[in-house]
Each structure stands twice: as structure tokens, then as C-alpha cells.
């Protein structure tokens, strides 16, 4: 045979083999989605890959347990803490009520008949709830794939789910689970409901007709979700049983707790590994967790043929990693449940029955430690980087590091304590920025399930932990509040970025109703009282102390609302790494908060650079839609089009590719006005995209905002505004215009629970006019509140419309009203000048008239001047005067200045980076405006300058602050200044990077009350 013939034969054989493999894959996929089990050609029994892997894992467990440190139980709650908790229970009604709540659960468990625990913790794998949909009311009262929250479940009626929207109960014969996913290697069969579209197209099992969650087909299993709810309840109930046992010494509670732990160990060992896109691995679940990208095809099970597109007969993959996978629940396997389970085990570790006999045998203790605690944690190790590794620093990795710390402390596994602490340190240095935020949104920074909650829990778990003598690499006692500066910044930032009502501002992926838990505030009061004093009373007035207070505090934390005039004063602050400025005025629920969100690129951030969020008078004037989990509505929330900013050429801002580049130019605060200016490179065609925002502060908590937004480049600039006021769910909501006439507004659309693209993305019912005067107003009105936009710029077109405004899962179909002030032309250069005026809490509007003044050319091309007649006096606002000019009786040169004449005998003024600001002999002239220089050296808080401080330089007055501008290695940003000397600048709060050059604007504030 010639070489050519030989190659031809080989080629033919290989082609035949490939076709055979393709045929076998097609046969397998078609059979599995139809409910089949073993294929005729599939090998039975445990595989050669699983057996050695499992042996090695069991040997690791042996080694870790053999090397563990001696533990005196209880260790997670010390005897001293338990004694203090007993005193709280004896003396305080709130502590008695806490124990009573746990006892109701514990008594319910104790009262159940034999077989109850087995029924509540079934051997069949629990199923996920992410894509949960109510087939009875979807598209009418509820939306597709709304998840667990759409269904109610009660432990007193554990075999029933009930739709919260329509009341339909499941299981129901009218909605049968006819689809089966058979897992023959494990002997498990999972059942699912097929929706009407899938039943109407039985020949198409691709997933096209299924309901979708995050763009992927998903199938509802009412039985599977019930199993999950049962298991979740029991993992919580065992903790209640253990606590009640400890405080009552009643052995019945310990007996049930031990029985639940044993049952969990038995079932967890065999629950199948599955991901949140409905993939199941029909094999040893620990093997699947470690080899999820390389499984034999016959081990992979899914109801949709499209799930197998990238697989071969020899190699198949789960659709998601441990990030969205697990045995109990597909999100890092809800490893955090080990926190409560380890506490329960710790508290009943030495428990005895009513006759004094130990409830544990060596065999049952080993099974719980190995097949529950160690097995569960080992499934998460590859997610962290491997055994003994701590290289993963994403927003979910802490979900494994935290429980690892608890289990390590409970079982005495010092190696895991070391790994957990290494993970904490990696999160602090890599995921947290130097200002205390993460590289993500406020919600993902401060969520209990993300960075803050997991790092705080880990810090509490290891607080006071002493490394054994001779342990390599670690010594002393752990105190992360003392030893980790970035963690303290994280703790402090949680308070300082809050809204006046205690919620987080809904910037980027932050839900509207997201707030820090009372427990976190209690921990802060105990560990860092210098930052947290008064927070509980301000944000949780007269609330009930949490479990943390019962177990860890020796005095009841004060929850009394602070008296009038002594409310918690949240700071005006610029976060230099988050690049978001927060300006405030007033205290209490009516206080004002304004944010300018420049924000570098990051995860869970939106295409919204230089957007505004503004609340004043107890409500939100300029909103941000926030985030509703993983729902289709997020496509609108994340988009540039939905925010308060300028949209250029109808395009979305760039975010990460190429990265947007924000810059701070100025921030300064004073008692009567605060100002911030930033720019951002977000449009390729724009040479300038820059916004200056000034918060003007009146008596009480009254405010209004002056807004100067400059855009150069592009052919269409749309200055876009929407308000939360006059939304479709507001009483008597309306949008009215003054000095400009638009066609009548049609009724706001009633889209119901629709998820059609045209209903959840984009503006509709657009009405416009090109007959636009030099000044005009638009007012969003509703019962008891209003917001008015004053536009003082040359505009070619005014357009009004409505857009999606749903902020929560319950606000189905909500709409808000938008206004666009539009300029059109080639290579445009626009300067939008606007005033944002919310009504006060009593409904009063402050501004009586506003005028943009004509500025002489010699002031410079960027100069802007306004005069506002208000109930607080006549106010002049001057911006970007390159040269000194007198206008309307004001002489000014500099970047920013405000002069307010309240009467003939009183006035106030504020200048930032301004050389001259005076009126009728009042004010100042020819003073240094900016200190520029290079740093000869710097520490983390002090810059030594190569140029002397200009003289005279203003003292930093009470209520005033200045921000030094410098480059942190990535962006031009700013740091709050504490003090200056002739050649040094000291910053406060945030650690300085290596500094090369700096700019420090002079901030001058004068307030004069003249008397005759």
C-alpha cells in the first residue's frame, strides 16, 4: 500500500469515527431531553475517574482531621458570650422575644412525628428557584422568571407553593410536571413543568420556546423548589434548636438538632451538582465540582438540546461554573449556610440525651464532620483556586472564605483558617479600592452576600483567634478591625455614602430599597464606634435589637431617634477611587443629597458617567432606576438612555472597551453652596464631556442645583432629565411646561407585566417642538411634591416622552416621564445651563425667576453667569471666567463663584479656584486661586511641595472643605485636605498614592450679617 493510499484509508476511518461520534451524541441528546436514562452503549457503575479522585479526597479529610488543633466547645460563641446572652434574656424583653422566636421554630420541630426530618430533608436533589415563573398569571400579574420571590412558602404547610401575585397554589393538576430529567447513575429523577409554547411544539426541544432567565432557557420545577425550601428551612431550624437547647438545657432540642445534622450529612453527600442554567452532572458531585468543564457527555443532563451544542461525546461541560452551581442551590452552593450549621454543631457538640448519654458516637460525629462540613467546603475549593489556595477575589469568593473561617474555628482546622484569612487579605488588597469601595456598585460592595457581608462575617469569625504556637507564617491574635486599613475604610464608607433615609443611592447595580442591615450597624457600634455612633437611631429608630445584640452586646444599643438638631451628620465627600461626589444639606428625613457619578469602568456598573441622582424635601427629584436582580428590565437600567445626562448622537456611552476615562476637576464645600466638576471620555466623537454641579443651600434643608454641562463633538446633543415625581403610580401626576408649547400628552401606557422589548426598553409617545424660547421650564407635579427644570440655554428642540420606570419586582409596568433639550448640527459645541428645583417638604418652590446673563467675550470662551431671584435672596452664579470681568455688578475671575445678597445688610459668598469675587466693595480681589506644584516626597497622608504655598492662603473654615487634585496612577482624582503649611499639604481619610503633581484650589467663604 502506498503512502497516499494509507493516508486515504486513515482519513476515511477517522471521518467514519467522527460521524459515529456525532450520531451517538445526537442519539444521546435526543433521548435525554425526552426523559431517557441509560443509553444502551453507556457504561454502568462508578467510573475509573471518580474512584481515585474520591479516595484522594477522603485521604485529605483524614489528614486534615488528624492535624487539627484541639478545640474546647463551644468556640464560636464563648461561655462568656453565652453567659452575657443569658443575662440579656433575663433582663430585656427584646432578648426574651428573640429566644421566643427561636423557640417557636424549635417547638414546631420537636412536636413533629417520626419521619418528619426525612420528609423535610429528602434524598432527591433540591432544585433552583432563579427562573421561577407562575404559569397561571405570567404576563398578567407577574413577570417571567421572577424567581423565588414570586412564590410564597410556609414551614407549617411545607408541601405547597403559593403565587404571591395571583394566589395560585402548586403543585396543581392543571400545571403538571410532565418533563423528566433522568439521572440513572445516581438513581435520581427530576420533574419539570413545560409551558404552553413548549407543549405546542413538542418536536422543538432546543429551548427556544421555554421561559428564559438571563437569556437562557429555564424550566420550572414546583416539586424541586419545595424541596429547596424545605432544606433551607431545616438548615435554619437546626440553629434554632441548638440555641434553644443551650439556653434551656432541654435535651429534646439537642436530640432533634443532632438528628437534622446527621440527615443533612447523609443527603448532602449524594445531592447532584447542578448549575443555575438547568444543567445536572449525573456523577459523584464532588468530582463534578472539581471537573465541571471536562465531564463525559453521558454524565451531563439537560432538558434542552441547545445546551449540548459545544460538547463532544468525550468531553462535556456544565453551562456555569461554581459561581452559579452547587448541590443545595446553584450559587456557590450557598456555602454560607455552613455558618449557621457550624454554630449549631458547636453548641450541641457535647450534648447528651435525657439520661445523660452522649448524643454523638465517634461514627456519627465523623460522618457529619466529613460528609457535611468538609464535603461542602471542598466543593468550593476549586472556585478559590484549589486546595489551600486563596486566589479568587470576585464578589462571590467571600461566600466560601467566610464559612471556611467558621468551620475552621469550629473543627480546629488551622489550615482552613489560614486560607480564609488569606482570602480576606486578597479581597482587601485586590477587590477593595483605596477609598473603601469595590470595583463594582454600592450594592455589590456592601451586600451581605458580597464583599462587605462576607468580609465582616469572616472578621467576626476569626476575631480573637490565636494562632497555635509554632504555626508557620502566622502568629498572635486576629483583629482585622485593627490590622486591615482597607477594611476599616469599607466599614466607614458604608455609612458615609448613605441617603438621608438610610438607603444606598441607587447608582449602578444597586436596588432602590437596598440598605445596610441593623446587625451591621450594631457590629459597627461595637467594633468601630467612632464611625457608627448614632447610626442605629438615625436609620433604624426604635427598632428591635438583633440577634447580634443578644449574643454579643452587654448593653442595649440605643435606637432612640436623635433629638432635633442633633441628627446624624453625614459628610459631603468625594470618593477618589469610586470617583463619585456626594453633596448634602440638612439633617433628618428631609435632608438633601446630590451625587455626580463619574465612576471608572467596573463590574455591575452602568453606562452612566456624569449622571445625577438628587433627593431633597424627603423625596427623589432626579432618580436612577437602580437594579432588579437578573431581569430583562436591566437592559434599560444599565443603558445611557435611561439616566440624567447628555446623550450624544443617540448612542450609548462607552464603558469598558475602550474604557471610559473620568476626571475630577474641582470639588469644594461650604455651608451655603458645594460644587463639583468632572469630565469623562465616553464618546469617541467628543473632545469634551464635562459637567459642573453646584448645590445651593437655603434655610433648613432647602436646596436647588445649578447645572452646567459642556459637550463638544457629535451632531446631536440631548440633555436628558427624568424625575421620580409624576410617575405613573403617583397621585395626580402630570408634566407641565411654561414658555414652551408641546402637543398634548397621551395617557401613559399600561404595559402590565409585559416583558416585550418595546415595553421595557426605550422611550415612547415622543412629542416635540422646535419653537423653543431662550428660557423655559418643565415641572413634574404630583400630590404634595414637584420638581421643576429651568432651562437657560439655546435649544433647537424640546421633546417629552415616557419610559420604563419599574424599580422593584412589585412595580410592574411603572412608567416615568422624560424631557430632552436637544441641540442639532455638525460638530456641535453645546453648553447646557439648567437649574434643578425640587419643592420643599411643605410643597413650597423657592425660585421666583432665573436668567442667564450675557457674558462679555473677554471673560473667556467657557464663561457662564446666572442670576437667580429666590426667596433666599438674589443669587449670582459665575463659572469659568478666564479673565476678570464685571457683570451685573459682580467682579469675578476664576473657576467658580457664588454671591448671594439676602438684603441690603447681609450677604454671603463662596469662591473655589477664584482670584476675585466681589460686589459693591464686599468680597475679595486679587488673591491666589490655585496652588500648583510637584511633590518632592509624600507619605500616605502628607505631600511636600516644590513650590511654596501662595500667600495669603485661606484658612479652612468650619463647614468648608477643599479637595486636592492629582493623578492616582490611573485617573485624575481628588483627596480631601485636612491642613496646609508653607510647603506641605495633609490629606485626611484616604491614603495617598505616589504623587508627582498636584493642584489645590483655594476655597473662600464669607458670610456677613450686618446690623444697623
N, C-alpha and C positions, 0 to 999 in steps of 0.2 A: 504493500500500500504506500502510495506516495504521500509526501508531507501534506500536500494540498488536500488529498482525499481524507487524510487523518483529521485535519483541521475541520473539514466539512462535516465529518461524522460527529466530532466533538460538539460543533456548533449546533447540529441538529438535535443531539441528545440534550444539550443544555436548554435549547428552546423548548423541547418537549417537557423538560422538568419544570421550566418556568410556567408553561401553560398548565401543567398539572397542579403546580402550587397555586396558581391563580384560580383554577377550578375548585380546588379544595377550600381556599379562602372564601370564595363566593358561596360554596355549599354551606360552610360553617356559619357565615354571617346570616344567610337566609334562614337557616334553621334556628339560630339563637334568637333572632328578633321575633320568631314565631313561637318561642317558648320551649324549644327542644333542649335536652340535656346533653348527655354524652354523644359524641359523634361515633360512628362505627369504627373509625380508624384511630380514635383517641385513646392514649394510654391511660390506664386506671391506676389509682393509688398515689401515694406520696412520691414526688419526683426526686431524682438524684441531686437536683439543685437545692431543693428545700431541706433535705435531711442534714447535710453537713452544715448548712447555714444555721439551722435550728440548734444543732449540737453546740456550735461555737457560741451562740448567744446564751445558751444555758450555762456554759462554762464561764462566760463573762459574769453572769449573775453570781455564780459560785464564788469567783474571785472577789468581786466587789463586796459581797456579804461577809466573806472571810476576813477582809481587810478593814471592815468598818470600825469606826470608833465606838466606844461604849457610850450609851445614851441612858440617861435617867429620865423616865417618863413621869409626867408629861413634860415636854420640852418646848412645844410650840406655844403653849400657854403655861407659864411657870406657876408654881404653887403660890408665889406671892401675888401674881396677877389673878389667879383664881380666888384667893382669899379676898382681894380687893373687890372683885366682881361680886362675891357673896355679900360683902358689906353694902355695895351699891343696891343689890337686890333687896336686902333687909331694910334699907333706909329710903329708897327712892321709888316712887310709883312708876316712873318710866322704866326703871330696870325690872321691876316686878312684871310690868306689861310685856317687856321683851321676853322674859322667861316664859310667861304665859303663852305667848305666840308660838314659841318652840314647843311648848308642852302640848298645845292643841294638835300639832302635827305628830308629835311622839305618841300621844294617847291614841290618835287615829290608827297609827301603825300597830301599836300593841293590841288594839281591840280587834284586829282583823283575824279571820280564821286561818287555819293551816292552808298552805298553798298560795296565800296572798303574795308573798315575796317572789315566788317563782313566776306568778302571773304578771307581776309588775316589772320583773326583770326577765324578759323572755330570751330564749336561746337564739331566736331568729333576729338577724341584724336590724337595728333601728334604721329608719330612713330619714332622708333630709327634708327640710321644710323650705328651702330657699325659693323654689318655684311654685309654692303652694298657691293654688287658684281655686276659687269657688265656682264650680261649673253651673250652679243654679243662678248666680247673679252677675257673672263676669260680663263686663261691658255695660252693665246697667247700674248696679250699686257698688261694685268693686272692680278693680282693675286686674289684668292678667299678671300672674307671677308676683303677687304682693308679699308672699312669704308667710312666715309663722304668724305675723300679727293679724292676718285676716281671719284666723281661726282661734276660737276660744276653747280652752280645755280645763277641766277641774279634776282634782285628785279624788273628789268624792263621787265622781261619775266618770271613771277613767277610760271607759271604752267608747266614748263619744267625743267627736269634734263638733263645734257649732260655729257657723259663719257669723262673724260679728256684724256684718253688713245686712244680711237678709234673714238670719236665724235658721237657715237650713242645717240639719244635723247629718253627720256622716259617722259610720257607713250608712248607706241607704241603697235599697234595691234598685232605685231609679238611677243610680250612678254606680254601676257595678265595676269592680276591678277585674276586668276580663283579660288584661295583658299579663303574661307571666315571664319572669326572667329566672330561668332555672340555672342553679349553680350546683352541678352534680358532684363535683369533687368535695364540696363541703356539705352536701345534702340539704342545701337551703333553697327555698323558692320564694321569690319576692313578687308581689302582685301590684298592678297599677291600673288606673282608670285611663281609658283612651277618650279624648274629647270627640265632639261630633264630627269635626273635619277629618280626623284620623279614621273614625269608623266609616265615614263616607268614602274613603279612599284606602281600602284595605290592601290594595296592591302596592301602595307607596308607603314604605316604612323608612324612608330616608330621614324623617324628622321634620320635613317641610311643613306638615300640617299640625304638628304638635304645638302646644303653647311654648313660648320662649322666655327664658330668663337670661339677661345679659347677652342676648343674641344667640343663645344656644337652645336647642330643643330640650324640654324638660317634661317629666311625667309625674303626675300626682299619685301618691300612694297614701290614702287616708289611714289604712292599717299601719303602714310604716311610720307615719308621723305620730300616730297614737303610741306606737312602741317607743319612739323617741321621747315623747312627753312623759311617758311612764318612767323610763330610765332616768331622765333628767330630774323628775320629782324625787325618785328614790335616792339619787346621789346627794340631793339636798336634805332629804329626810334623815339619812344616816347621821348627818352632822347634828341635826336637832336632837336625835335620840342620844347621841354621845354627850352633848351639852347638858341635857336634862338629867341624864344619869349622873354627871359629875356634880350637879348642884342639888340633887335629891338623894343620891346614894341608893336609888331604887334599881335593883339588878335587872328588872324586866326590860328597861330601856337599853341596857348594855347588851342583853341577850339578842334583842332584835337588831341592834347595830352590828354586832358581830355576824349575825346571820346574813344581813344585807351585804356586808363586805365579802363574805365567803361566796355568796351568789354572784356578785359582780366579778370576782376573780374567775369563777367558773365560766361565766358567759363572755366576758371581755376577751378571754384567750382565743375564742373562736368566732367572734363577730368579724364579718368580712370587711376588708379595706375597700372603701368606695370614695368617689370624688363628687364634687358638687355639680358636675355635668352628667351625672347619672351612670358613670362607669363603675363596674364592680370587678374586683380581682378575685377569682374563684381559686384561692390558694392560701397557703399559710399567710395570715395578714401581716405578720412582722416581716416576712420575706418581701411581700408586696411593697411595704413602706420603704424598704431599702433598695428595691429594684423596679420602681414603678415605671421606668422608661424602657425596660427590656424584659417583657414577660412573653411567654409563648402565647400565640394567638388564642389557643383554646382555653386559656385562663381568663381572658377578657370577656366581659358580658355587658351588653348594652342593648336597648330596645330599638336603636336607630342605626340603619346601615351606614349612614354618613360618618358615624363615629369610628369606623374602621378604615377610612379612606387611606390613611398614611401607614397602615400596618401591613406586615407580611405574615406568612404562616409561621415563621420562626421568631419574629420579633414584633410585639405589640406594645402600646404604651397607654397608660392612663391619660385621660384628657387634661388632668390638672395634677400638680404636684401636691405635696403635703400642705402647701399653702391652702389648698381647697380640698383636702381629703382627710380621711380618718376612719375609725371604726364606729364610734358613737355618733359623731357629727362631722361632716366634711369641711372643717376649717381648723387646721392644726389639731384635729381630733379633740377639740375642746379640752386640751390638756390642762387648762386652768381648773377643771373640776377636781384635779388631784389636790388642790389647796384645801378644799373642804374635806375631802376624803382622808387626807393625811392628818388633819386635825382630829377627825373622828377616830381614826385608828390610834392616834396618840392618846386620846382621852380614855379609850377603852382597852389600852394595851395590857393593863394588868387587872382587868375586870374579872369578877367572879360571879357565879350564879347565887341563888338564894341560900344554897347550902355551903357556900364558901369555896366551891370548886372552881378552878380557873376555867374561863370560857374558851381559852385557846389551848390547843395542843401544838407541839412543835410542827406537826404536819400541816395543820390549817394555817398557822402563822406563816410558815414558809410559802404556802400557796398564795396567800393574799399579798405578801411582800413581793413575790416573784411574778405571779401571773396577773396582778393588778397594777401595783405601783411601778415595778421595774419594767414590765412589759409595755405599759402605757408610755412611759418616758422613752424607752428605747425606740419606739416607733417614731419619735420626734428627733432623734439624734442625727439622722442624715440631713434633716432640714437645717440643723445648726452647723453642719459641716462634717459630721462624722463623730464617732465615739471620742469623747474627751475634747472635742473641738468647739469653738465659740466664734465662728467667722461670720455668721449670718446676723445682719443688723437691720433687717427690714422691719416694717411696723407690726409684723406678726411674730417675729422671733422671740420677743419677750413673753409670749404666751407659753413658751416652752421653758425659757430660763427661769421665770418666776416659780412655777410648780416644781421645777428641778431643785430650787433652793429649799422649798418646804419639805419635799421628800428627802432631800439630803440631810436636813436637820433632824427630821423625824427618825430616819433609819440609820443615821450616823455614817452616811456615805460621803466622806470628805471630798472625794474626787469630784462628785457632782456639785458640791458646794463651791468648789474651785471653778468648775466650768460655768456655773450660774453666775458667779461674780465676774468672771472674765467676760461673759456675755453682757452684763451690766456695764462694765467698763468700755466695751466696744460700742455699745449703743450710745453711751455718753460722749465718746470722742468722735464717732463717725455719723451717727444719726441725728444727734442734737447739734445745733449750731451754737456759736459762742454767745448768742443772746438768750438762750433757753428754749427757743423753738426748734422744731424738727424741720426737715426739708419738705414737709407736707403741710396740710391745712391745720387750723386750730383744732378741729375735731380729731384728726389723726395724731396730733401732738398730745392732746390731753384726754383722749378717750380712755376709759377703763380697760378696753380691750387692746389698746395700742401702747404707745411709748409710756405715757405718764402712769397709767394704771398698773402696768406690769413692772415698771421700774420702781414705783412706790411700793408695790406689794413685795418685791424682792428686797428692797431696802428694809422693810419691816421684818421680813422673814429672817434675814441674817443680822438684824440689829442686835448687837451684844454677843454675836457668835465669836467664840475664841478658837483660833486655830490650834490644833494639837501641837504639843512640843515636838520639835523635830520634823514637822511637816515642811516639805521643800517648797520654797517660794512664797510662803505666806506666814506672817506672824501677827500677834497682837489680837485686838478685838475690833470687829467690824462696826463702823459707824459711818455710813455713806452720806448722811446729812452733814457731817463734819468734814469728811475727806474728799467729797466729789463736788467741786465748784460748779460744774455744769448742771449737776442735778439740783443744786440749790437755785440756780438760775431758772431751771424748769419749774420748780416749785413756786418761785416768785412770779414768773411770767403768767402762771395760771390765774392769779388774782388780778394782775395789772392790766390784762387785756380784756377783762370782762365788761359787758354793758352795765349801765346803771341798775338794771333789773336782775343782774346776776347771771344772765345768759352770755354765751360767747357770741361775738359778732358773726353773722353767717357768711363769712368770707371763704371762698373756695369750697371744698367739700366739707362744709360744716352745717349740720342741720339747724333749722330755725330754733328749735326748742332745746338745743344742747346746753347743758350747764354742768358745772362741777358738782359731784355728789357731796352731801353733807358730811359723809365719812371722810372724804379727802380734806375737807376744811378742818375737821376735828384732828386728823393726823397732823395737819399743818400747825394747828394751835399747840399741839403737844411738842412737836419737833422743832418748829421754826416760828415761835410766837411773835417774833419781831416783824414778820411779814403778814401773819394771819390774824392778828388781834382784831376783833370787831367784824370779821368776815361772816361768821355764822349769824350774828344778829342782823346783819345787813341783808344777807341773801336768803337765809332760812329763819326768818323771825318766828319765835315761839314754836319752832318745830320740835319734834321729839328726838332726844339724843339717840344716836345709832348704836349698833352692837359694839362698835369700836369703843364708844364711851363706856359702855357697861364693862367691857373686858380690860380696858387699858387706862382709863382715866380715874384719878382719885377724887376729882371734884366734877360736878356737873358743869359742862361748858355753857357759858352764858349765851342765850338765844334771844335775849330781850332786844327789841329794836332800839337802836341808839336814839337818844333824845334829839329833838330838832336842833339843828346847828352843830351836832356832834356826829353826823353820819360819817361812814367810812369814806375817806377822800381818796379816790382812785387817781393815779397820776396821769398827766399828759406826758406821753412818751413816744419815742421813735425807736423801734426795734431794728438795729442796724443790719442784722442778717436776714430777717424776715422782710425788711425794707417796707415796713408799714408804719405810718404815723397815726397816733391816736390823740385827738384833742378833745377836751372836756370842759364843761362848765356846770356848776351847781352840784348839789348832792341829793341823795334820795331818789325816789322813783321818777321825778320829773326832770332829772339831770339830762344834759345834752352830751352826746358822744358823736364824733365825726372821725371817720377813718379815710385816709388816702392810701390805697393799696397798690404799691408799686410791684413788689414781690418778684424775686428771681424765679426762673423755672424750677419746678419740683413736682413730685408726685402728688396727686389729688389736689392740684392747683388748676385754676381756670385761665382761660384766655381773656383776662380782665385787667390788665395792667393800667393803673391810674383811674380805677373805678372808685366811686364814692359809696359809703354807707353812712347814713345820718339819722340819728334819732334825737328828738327834742320834744319837750312837753308831754312826756310819758308815752310816746308812740314813735313809730318809724315813719319818717318822711321820705327818705330815699333808701330804697331797700336793696337787698340782694337775695336771690331765690334760695341760696344755700345748697341743700343736698338731700335727696330722699333715697339713701341706700343705693343699691344697684337696680335702678329702674330706668325705663326708656326716657322719662322726663329729664334725666340728667343731660341729655344731648343739648337741650336748650339752656339749662342752668350753667353749663360749662362754657357756652359759646359767648363770644364777644357781644353778639347782638342783644343779649338779654340784660346787659349791665348799663350803669350810668356812666357814660364816657363818650368819646367821639369814635364813630365807625367810619373808616376811610374806604372809599370805593366799594362799599358793600362787602368788604372782605373780613374774614376772621383774623384777629391778631396772631402773629407767630408766637409760639410758646417755647418749644424745646429744639426744634430742628428747622432753621438755626435758632439758637437760644435767644430769647429776648434779653435786652440789656437795660435794666433800670438804673437810674442815677438819682441820688438826692442832691438838691441844690441848696436848700435852705430849710431850717426849722427853728422856730423860736416861739416862746410862750410868754404871756404876761397876764395880769388879772383881767384885762378888758378885751384882749384880742390875742389869738395864737395863729401862726401861719406855717404852712409847709409848702414847699415847691419841689417837684420831682419831674423827671422826664423818663422816657422809655423808648428803646429801639424795638418797635413791634411791627412796623410796616416797612418793607424794603423800599417803597417809593417815597418815604417820608424822611426828610432831613431833620425835622423837628416834630416832637410829640411831647408836649410839656404842659404841666398843669400846676397852677398856684391856687391854693385854697386858704382862705382866711376865715376863722371862726370869730365873729363879733359877739361879744358877751354883754348882756344887759343885766338889769336887776334880777335877783332870784336866779332862776335857771334859764332865762330867756336868751335866745341866740338867733342869729341868721348867718348865712355863709356867702362870702364873695368868691367867685369862681372865675379865674382867667385861664383859658385853655387855648394853647397855640399849636397849630398844626401846619406844617409846610410839606407840600408834595401830594400827589394824587389829584384826582379830578372831582371827587365828591366827598365832602365832609359832613357827617350827620352828628350833631351834638344831641345825644340821646338821653332822655330822662324818663324814668317811670317812678311812681310813688306807690307805697303800700296803701295809702289813703285812696278812697273811692274805688277800691277793688270790688269785684262782683259780689262778694259776701258782706260788703259794708252797707249799713243802713243809709238810704238816701244818697248813695254815691253818684257823683257827677264830675265831669271835666268841663270847665267853662273857660272861655278866652275873653280877654279885654284888648281892644285896639286892633284885633285881627279877626277876620270872619272866615270860618270854615264851614263846609257843608254839615248838615245835621248828623249827629252820631246815631248809627243804628243801634238797636239793643245789643248788649253784649251777648256773644254766642253761648248757648248752653250745650256744652260738649259732653256732659255727663262723665262716664268712666271711660270714654274712648281713649285708645292709645294710637289712633291713626296719626301718621306723621304730621299731617296738616293741622291736627288738633293740639299737638304737644310741642310743636316747633314752629317758630316764625310768627310774624305779625300779620294780622288780618283786618279787614274793614278799614283800610287806609283811606283817609280823606285829607285833602291838602289844598293849599292856596299859595300862589306866587305873589299875591298882593300883600306885601309884608311891610309894615312901618318900621322906623328905626328902633322903636321900643314897643314891647308888648308883654302881656302877662298871660300865663295859663295857671288855673287854680284847680287842684284836685280837692273836691269837697265831699264830706260825709258828715253824718250827725255828730256834732261835738268836736270836730277836728278838720283842719285843712292844711294844705301845703301849696304855696304859690311860687311859681318860677317867674322871675323877672329876666327878660332877655334884652340886652343892651348892646347889640352888635348888628352889623349889616348881614341880613339873611335873605337868601333867594327864595326859599320855600319853607313853609311850616306844614308838617304832616302830623296827624294824630291817628292812633290805631290802638288795638288791644292785642295782648299776647298772653301766653301761658303764665299763670301765677300760682300754681299749686306749690305749696311749701311743705306739706305733710301728706301722709297717706290718706288722711281723712278729708283733706280739702279737694275732693275730687272735682275736677272741672273748673277750678277757680281761675279767674282772669284778672289782669291788671291793665291799666291804661298807660300808653306810651305817647310821648311827644318828641318829634325830631325837628331841630332847627338846622336847615340844610343850606350849604353853600356849594355852588357848582361852577366849574371852569377848568381850564387846563393848568396843570402845575400850580395848584391853589396854594395860597398862604392865608390862613384864617386865624383870627384872634376872637374867640368866643368869650364874651363877657356876660356873666349871669349872676343872679342873686337867688339863693335858695332860702325861702322864708316859711318855716313851719309856724302854725298857730301855737300860742302858749297853751298851757294845760287848761286854762279857762276859755279857750277859743279865740282869744284876742290876737289880732295881727298888728305888728309893730311898725312896719314901713308905711309911710304916707306917700312918698314919691322917691323916684330914683332916676338919675340922669348920668349918662356918660359924657364927660366933658371933652371938648376939643382940645387936644394937646398940641402945642407948637412943635414943628418938626425938629427944632434944635434940642428938644428933650431926648431924642433918640428914637430909633425905629420900633422899639418894643414898648414904649411908654403907654400906660393906661391910667386914666384918672376917672373917679366916680364921685358923685355927691349923693348922699342918701339922706332924705328927711325922714326922721323916725321919732317915735315917742320918747326915745332916749337922747335926742338931740340931733344936731346936724353933724354928719359923719363924712369925712373925705377919705377915700382910699386911693393911694398912689403906688404904682408898680413900675419898676424898671425904667427910671429916669437916668440916662447915662450922664446928662448934664444938668446943672442946676437951673431950674425954671420956676417962675412964679405963675400959678394958675389958680384962678378963683380965690385969690388972697392967700394961697399956701405957697411957700417956697420949699422946694424939695429937690433932693438928688440922692439916689440910692436905689436899692432893690425893692424895699417895701416900707411903707409908712402909712399910719392912720392918725387922723386928727379928729377928735370929737369935741364939739362945742356944745356943752349942755345948757349953758345960759351965758349971759354977759359976764358972770363972775366965776364960772367954773369950766374946766376943760380937762381932757386927758389926751395923751398921745403915746404912740409906740412906734419906734423905728427899728428895723432889722437890716443890717448892712446898708445903713443910710448915713450920708455925710451931713445932710441938712434937712431939718423938718421944723418949720416954724410958721406961725400965723400971728400977725399983729404984734410982733415982738415976743410972743410966747413960743417956747420950744428950744431948739438948739441949731447951731450952724457951724460949718467948717470943722467938724470933729471926725476922728478916724472912723471909717466904716468897716474895715476888714483887716484882720491880722493874718498875713500870709507868710509862709516861710517853709523851710526844710527842717526836718528833725535831725539833730546831731546824734541823739540817742533817745531811746524810750524804754520804759518798763511796761508792765501790764496796765498801769494807770497814769503814768506821767510822761509827757513829751517835753524834751528840752529843745528849744528852737534856736535856729542860727540867726534869727533876726529879733531884735528887742521888741517887746510889746509896745504898740503905738501909745502915745500919750496925748491927751488924757484918755484913759480907758474906763468904761463904765463899771461900777460895782454891780454885782449880781444881786438884785433886789428880791425880796420875798415874793413868791408867785411868778417870778421871771426865770427863764432858762435860756441858754444858748446851746447850740449843737455844733461841734467842730466837724468839718467835712474833710474826709481823707479817703484814701484807697485801701481797702482791706485785703488786697491781693486778688480780689475777684471783681468788686464793684466800688464805685464811688458812693460812700455811705456816710453816716454820721454817728457821733458818740456824745452823750450828754456831758456838759462841762460842769465840774464842781467848783474849781477855783483857778485863778491865774496868778503868776508873779511876773516879774520883769522879763523872764526868759523861759518860764515853764507853764504848761497847761496840764491840769489834773482832771481826768475824766472820772466819772462815777459809774458804778454798776457793772458795765460790760468791759471785759478785758481787751486791751488794745492789741492789734496785730503789730507787726513791724511797720513803722511809719516812715515814709520818705518825705512827702509834702503834706501841707495842711492849709486849710482856710478856716478862720474863725470869725463869723460876723459879730459886730458889736450890736448888742441889744439894749435899747434905751427906752425906759418907760417913765412917764411923768404924769402925775395926777394932781390937779390943783383945785381946791375948793376955796374960792375967795369969799370973804365976808366984808360987808360994808363997814 
